[in-house]
Amino acid sequence: MNLLQAIGAVRRRRLSTMIFALVTACVSMDVGAATLAEMSPEERTLLVSQMNASVKAVGDKGFFYYEDPLPVTALVSLDIDNNVVVIDLDERIGPRAERSETEDFLDTIRFSILEHYDRIEGMMGIRFLFGGKPSTHWFPEPAQDEPDDDPLVQPTQRATAPVVAISPGHGLYYHHGFKDWRPHRETVNGVLEDDITPVMAGQLASALQRDGVTVHNLRPEGNVLSHRPSGQPWWRLGARYQLEEKLPDHPEIWHAFQGADHALRERDEDLRSRPLYANFLGADAFLHVHTNAHDTSRPRGAQAVIQERAPDRKLAVNILCSMRELIHSKDEFSTYPIPSKPMPLVGRGENKHAKMPSVIVEVGFHTNPEDALLLRNSEFQGLAMRGVAKGYRLFREGKPCEDFSVKPVLQAFGRVGYDVHLPVELTGNPAFPIHVTSRALNCSGRYCHSRSASLFSQADVEKHRVQYLCTRDDVGKPLAEISVEARDADGVVAKPTVYKVACGR
């Protein structure tokens, strides 16, 4: 193995750590659930000291850049007013601030301090500086065309349907150091993120289109024609190459690093091209489909990664809630870990450069054997992606994500020989048609059969009634009980309730 290959191997192992770190041990600092402002000066001093030790351990390892194996120094401070951790890195990293290698390096630093970060109430993210300056000092935002300058999204189309850009994670890129085509990530537990994300993104596109959304998929799975330079089917390629083919007159989108000569420049352009294209489209939302990784096999479950902006957070919360609802609707997936809150990672290029609400959906950890098995399961994929689509629908409609359930009704009275008609009220945001079943629990005989109905609209729900016929046998007995259950088109089962009827003459 030559030096370049050794450097590449070291970097690939280190960069397998992506967005999430499983915190399994408590730290020794005496800090409870308090904001930075609420901490004592001594607590903040201890916090900074512990974070600096963690960050130093990461930076001392070096080998973060293909052409630069030297260690990187970083200094942690606290923005108390904004409840933010600030990490200032070597000035020499500034000109590399927008590179994919830097993004992976910053993730590694984030992971190293998460056990401290997670113990602080209401944290608003981590801000990185480079020689005391933000990344925009070193790499100003490029000029972009306005959406109306291009016919890809017609005004009439925008007036009738929301526009969503979908970005399946990664894809093949050309490595100018090794002079070959390679994926961003490595295959682990039978999952190659670069190849499995277009499959899931296709399912997401179908679910969004059923909701009346106009979809622009940056790596459509059906594009099986051969890409001549690589010899690979187009769907395996990163978005940068597909956009170069589609928009040859807009190199500012797919060739953002003109003049760059580092080995991974086309990988960097691939990541940057995605939000630039979403901006070019004037998309209403940007959804990224990824699988996650860690340098151990322990972490598992879904995550949603955002730039800390209010619309992005609202979208991400709805996505996580809806993913949990749909994935857990299947018994075999009912314990799959899905958090209620997104992870704010300030500076992730895919979110940072997007001018619309943008969420990176990490469906699961391909470094975890259990998750990897699910990631290859088409039923799991479908439920996860329908959850993402539902989360976007709720966000677009301004609705909160809430449990699907049948609301109880007040105790009713029925006369012998007459049907009692009980309305059905549902909470949540179920997908139609909804199948409602009612079943008497404590009676016997020919009048105690179950009744079912399929409801195709909210108007059907409002008209539907659960019926119960009071008989002589019910008089003088405990209240009649009717169990009412519902299941929506996605397979989500509502929390059932029991209606009660007192029968008399």
N, C-alpha and C positions, 0 to 999 in steps of 0.2 A: 504494500500500500504506500503510495507516494504522499508527500506532504499535503497536497490539495485534497486528496481523498480523505486523509486523516482529519483535516479541518472540517470537511463536509460531514463526515460521520459524527464528529463531536457535536456539530451544530444541529444535525438532524435529531440526535438523541435529546439535546436540550430543548429544542423547539417543539418537541412533542407535547410539552406542557402548554395548554392553550388558555382557556378562559376561567377555569374554576379550580379551586383547591378545597379539598375536604378537610375541614378543621376537626381533628379528632382529639386534641389535647388542649387543656386549659393552660393559659400562660400564668406566670406568677405575679403579674402586676395587679395591684389592688385598685382596679377601675371597674365600676359597675356600669349600668346603662345610663351614661351621662354624655351630653354633648361636650365638645372641646371647651366651650365657654363655661360649662358647669364644673369642669374639673379644677382641682387645685393646681397651683403652679408646680408643686412637687409631682403630682400625677402626670402632668403634661411633660415635664422633664424626663420622667421615667419612660413614658411612651415614646418620646423622640429617641431616647437612648436605645431602646429595644428595637425600634424600627431601623435605626442606623446600623445596628449590628447585623440585622437580617439582610439589609440591602448591601452592605459591604461584603457579606459572604457570597452573594450572587455576583457582584461586580468583579471580585477578585479572580473568578474562574476564567474570565476572558473568552476568546474564541466566539464572539457574538457576530463577527463579520467575516465574510469569506476572505477579504484581503487584509484584515486587521485582527490579529489574535491577542492584542494587548488587553489588560484589565481595564475596567471602567470604574471611575469613582463617582459617588453620588452622595448627596447630603439631604437629609429629611428635615423639614420644618412644618409648622402648623399654621394654617390660615384660620384663626380662631373665629373671626367674625362670620366667615362663610362655611365653617365646619368642614374644611377640606384639608387633606394631606398634600403637601407640596414636596416634590422630589426634584432636585436640581442635579443634572448630570454634567459630565465633562462637556466643555465647549466644543471639543472635537466631534461630538455626536450631532451637533446642530445641523451641519450640512447633510446629515443622513436622517434627519428627523422624520421624513415622510417615507422612508424605506420600509419594506416588509420585514427586514431583519430587525430594525429598531422596534417595530410593533411587537414582534415576538419577544424581544429582549425586555421591553416594558411589561409585557404580560408576566414574564418570569419574576420581575421585581415585585409586581403586584401580588403574586401568589405568596411571595416570601413574607409579606406583612399582613396578609388577610386575617391571621389569627388575632392581631392587634386591632386592625381596622374594624372587624366585625363586632368588637366589644364596645364600640363607640356609638352612641345613639344618634340616629338621623344623619349619618355621614353622607355628604353630597359628592363624593368621588375623590379621585386622586389626580392632581394636576402636575404635569411634568414640564420642567424647564430645561433648557440646554444652554449652559453658560449664563444662567440667569435670565434667559429670554425664551418666550414661547416658540413653538414650532413655526407659527406664522411669520416670525421674524426671519427665520432661515428659509422658509418656503412659502411665500405668499400665495394666496388662493389664485389660481389661473382664471383668466377671463373666460366666460362661457356664453354660448348663444342663448337667446331667449327662446322659450318653447314655441312661440308663435312663428319663429323664423323657419320652422321645419314642418312639413306636412305629415309627420309620423302620427301625430295626434290631432285630428281635425276638430275644429271648434264645435261642430254639431255632435261629434262623438263625446267630447268632454262635457257637453251639456246634458247628455242622457246617461252616462255611465262613469263611475269613478275609474281612474287609471292607476294600476298598481304595477310596479316593477318587481320582478322576482330575480334574485341573484343566488343560484346554486353555488355552494362553496367551491372555490379553487378551480382545478382543471390543469391540464398540461401546459407547461411554459418552456421556453428555450433558455437553457443555462449557458451563458457566454463563457463561463470558466471551464466547465466540463464538455462544452460543445455538444450537448445532447438535449433531447426533449424529456422532461420528467414531471411527475406530479408534485404538488406543493407538500403533500403529506405522504407518510408511508403506510403500507397495509399492516393493520394490526387486528388480530382476532378475525381474520377474513373480511375486514371492512377497509376499503380505500375511500376515504372521504371524497376525493375528487370525482370518483365514479358513481357513488351512491346518492350524492346530493341531487344530481339531475333527475334521478328516478323519483325522489320525494317531491322535488319542485314541480314535476309534471302533475303529480296528484294534487298539489296545492293549486296549480293553475286551473285544473278542472273544477275544483271546489269553488274557487273564486268566480269562475265564469258562470257556474250555476247560480251564483248570487247576483249576476248581472254586471260583473266587473270586467273592464277591459284590461287584459293582462299582457305584459311584455316580459317574456322569459329570456334572460340573457344567455342561457345555455340550454336550449330546447333539446330534449332527449331524442326526438325523432330525426334530428339532423345527422343522418348516417353516412352522407357522402364523404369522400376522403379529402382531407386537408393535405394538399400536395407536399408542402415542406416537411411535415412531420410523418406523413403516411398513415395518420390516425383518423378515425371518423371525427367529423366536426364537433359532435356533442361532447367529446372528451377534452376538447381544447378550452383554455381559459377564455373569459369573455373578451379580453383584449383583442384576440385574433378574429373573433366573430364580428366584433364591432369594426375592426379594420376592413373586413370584407364588406360589411353592410354600409359603412359611412366613410368611404375613402377620402371624402372632401372635408372630414372633420378630425384631423390628426390630434387636435387639442384634447380630444376625448380619449383616444386609445394610445396616444404617443405623448403622454404628459411630461415624460422625462427626456425630452429631446436634448441631445448633447451629453447625456449621462454615459459613462463608460464602465460602470461596475457590473459584475457578473450577473447579478440578479435584477437588472434593470427592467426586463420584460415581465418578471413576476411582480415588481412594484407597479408597473404600468397596468397590469391586469387588475390589481386591487383598486387602484385609483380610477380606472375607467368606469367602474360600476356606478358609483355615486354620480360621476360626471354625466353618464348616460341617463340616469334617472332624472337628474336636473334638466338635461336637454329635452327629455320627454315632457317635463312638467308634471311628473307623476304625483298622485295624491298621497301615496305611501310607498315605502320601500321595504321589502321583506327578504331577508337573507336566510338561506337554509344551510346549516352546517351540522357536522358532527363534532363532538368535543374530544379532547385528549388530555392526558395527564401522565407524568412520569412514573406513576404507580397505577395499579389496577383497582384501587379502592373507590375513587369517586364515581358516582353514577347519577343518572337522572337528567332531566331537561334543564335548560337555563335560557333566559332571554337577556341579551346584552344591549345596553343603550348608551348613547350620549345623554348626559343628565339634562334633559329638556322636558317640560311638562307634557306636551303632546306625545312624545316618545314613551314616556313612563305610562301614560294612560293606555296607549296602544299595547304596550308590553304586558301590563297587568291583565288586560282583557284576553290577550293571547294565552298567557299562562293559565288563567282560570278556565278558558274554554278547552285548552289541551287537556287539562286535568279532568274536566267533565267527560270528555269523549274517551280518552284513554282508559280512565277508570270505569267506564261503562262496561268494559269487558272484564269478567272475573279474573282471567289469567294475567291481566295487566293492572289490577286494582291497587297494587302496592307500589307502582312505579313512582319514583320521587319527582315531584314537580313543585317548585317553590311558589309562593304567592307573590313575591316581589322580584322585579328584575335586578340585574347587576349593572350598576352604572360604572362604565369604564371610559373615562374621559380620554378622547384622542384616538379611538379606534377609527381608522380612516374610512371604513365602509359606512359608518354612521356619521362621523364628524363632517364629511364633505357633502352629505346629503342635505338638500334644502327642504325636505319634507320629513314627516315622522318616519323613523327608520329603526328597525329592530333586527338584530342578529339572533335567530332562533337556533340554539344548540340543542338538537333533538335528543341526543344522548352521547355517552362516552364510548367511543369505539375501543378505548383502552381497557374498558371493563367487560369481561366475558359475558355477563348477563345482558348488559346493554347492547353489546355487539350482536348477540343473538336476536334481540328484538329489532334492532335497526335493519336486519335482513328479512324481517317478517312483514309481508305485504299488508296484512291486516293492521298491524301496529302502525306502519307507515301511513296508511289511509286515515286511521283515527287521529294521529298526530297532526296531519296536514289539514284535515277537516276542522280540527280544533283551531289551527292558526287562521284559517279562513273565517271561521265563526268569530274569533276574536276581533278580526278586522271589521266584520260586519257590525258587531256591537259598537266598536269605536266609531265607525262611520255614522251610525244611527244615534250616537250619544247615549247608549244604554249601558248600564252597569252589568257586569257578569254576576248572576245570582243563581242559586240552586233551583233546579227544576223540581217542583213539588206540587202536590194537590193540597190546596188549602182546606182546612176543616170548615164545616158549616155549623150553625147553631142547631141544637137538638130540635127535631121536627116532630109534629103530631100527625097521626094518620087515623082515619076512621076505618073500621072493619069493612072490607069489601071495596075499598077505594085505593087507587095507587097514590103514593106520595111521590111528588116530583122534586128532586133536589138538584140545584144548579151545581156545575163543576167549575171551579175557579183554579187556574194554574198560575204558578209563579215561574220565573225564569224566562228563557228565550228559546223554547224548543223549536226543532225543525219539523215542518209539516210534511206528510200527514202524521197526526198523533193518534195512537191506538189507546183507547180508554176501556178499562175492564172494571166492572163492579160485581161483587160476590157477597152474598149474604153469609154471615159467619156463624150465627147461632139459631138457625131454624132448620127444619126438615120438611120433606114433602115436595109435592110437584111445583110449588111456587118459589122454590129456593135456588133456581138455576142461576148461573152467571150470565151477564149480559156484556156484550162488547160493541164498540162503535169506532169507526175511523173518521177523524175530523180533519178536514183539509184546509181550514182557514180559521182565523180568529172568530169570524162570524159563526162558524160551526160550533166552536167552543162555547160561545155565548148562548147558543140555542140548545145545546145538549143538556139533557136532564138524566140523572140517575133515578130509576124507578124502584119503588118497593110497595108490594101489595100486602096490606095488613089483613090478617085472617083472624078467625075466632081464637085459634090456638095462641095468638100473640097476646091476647088480653090477659092481664094479670101477671104477665111474665116480665123478666128484665127487658130493658130496652133492646130492640132489634138493632143489630150492628151490620153495616155494609162496608166492606173494604173496597176502596176505590184506588186503582192504580193506573198509571199512564206510561207509555213508552213512545219516544219520538222517532223520527225517520233515521236519526243517527244511531239509534240503539240506546240512547240515554234513558234510564228508567227513573221516573219521578219518585221522590219520597212519598209513599202511599199514606193515606189517612183513613180513618174509620168514621163514617157517618152514623148517627144514632137516631132511631125513630121510636117514639112512644105510641103504641097502638091502643085505641079505645073505641067505645061504641058511640 
